[in-house]
Amino acid sequence: SKKWVEKCQRQDLIDKSPDQLYRYYRLCGKHFETSWIDSDAQSTVLKDDAIPTIFDVPSQPQNGQVKRSKETTKDDEMESKGRKS
């Protein structure tokens, strides 16, 4: 898991345990070369030693977060507080 975090260049994930990374974070299959993927008619899985190597790093924000498309207004905050999850 440390190799994956290094390859993803996500500084915010360095201190996460392997269990936290497994439970709460995902990495898209587009970040893996086809040689790392085993597929059959039933499923597609990564090989045990797969390492993500395909990234378009310059277009990604440095902190790993995506900007919101609009600013949150007071009305938006009130509306979201009234909702039950």
C-alpha positions in Angstrom: 0.0 0.0 0.0 2.9 2.4 0.6 4.1 1.9 -3.0 0.6 2.8 -4.2 0.4 6.0 -2.1 3.9 7.0 -3.4 2.9 6.4 -7.0 -0.4 8.4 -6.5 1.5 11.3 -5.0 -1.1 11.8 -2.4 0.7 13.3 0.6 -2.6 13.2 2.6 -2.6 9.4 2.5 0.9 8.7 3.7 -0.1 8.4 7.4 -3.1 6.1 6.7 -2.9 2.5 7.8 -3.2 -0.2 5.2 -6.6 -1.1 6.7 -7.8 2.6 6.3 -6.6 2.7 2.7 -8.4 -0.6 1.9 -11.7 0.3 3.6 -12.0 4.0 2.5 -10.1 4.6 -0.7 -10.2 3.3 -4.2 -8.1 3.7 -7.3 -9.5 3.5 -10.8 -8.4 0.7 -13.1 -7.3 3.2 -15.6 -4.1 3.7 -13.5 -2.9 0.2 -14.2 -1.3 -1.2 -17.3 -3.2 -4.1 -18.9 -0.3 -6.4 -18.0 -1.3 -6.0 -14.3 -4.9 -7.1 -14.9 -6.3 -10.7 -14.9 -9.6 -11.0 -16.5 -11.9 -13.9 -17.4 -15.5 -14.2 -18.4 -16.6 -13.9 -14.7 -14.5 -11.0 -13.3 -11.6 -8.6 -13.7 -9.0 -8.4 -10.9 -5.6 -6.9 -10.3 -2.6 -9.2 -9.9 -1.3 -9.4 -6.4 1.9 -7.4 -7.2 0.1 -4.7 -9.3 1.4 -1.2 -9.0 -0.4 1.8 -10.5 1.8 3.5 -13.1 -0.5 5.6 -15.3 -1.1 9.1 -14.0 -1.8 12.5 -15.6 -0.1 14.3 -12.7 0.1 17.9 -14.0 -3.7 18.2 -14.4 -4.3 17.0 -10.8 -4.5 19.4 -7.9 -1.4 19.2 -5.7 -3.4 18.4 -2.5 -5.5 15.7 -4.1 -8.7 17.6 -3.7 -11.1 18.8 -6.4 -12.5 22.3 -6.3 -16.2 22.7 -6.0 -18.0 23.9 -9.1 -19.8 26.7 -7.2 -19.4 28.5 -3.9 -21.6 27.3 -1.1 -24.2 29.9 -0.1 -26.1 30.3 3.1 -29.2 28.9 1.4 -27.3 25.8 0.4 -26.0 25.3 3.9 -29.5 25.6 5.4 -30.9 23.3 2.8 -28.2 20.6 3.4 -28.7 20.9 7.2 -32.4 20.2 6.9 -31.8 16.9 5.0 -31.6 13.6 6.7 -28.9 11.1 5.5 
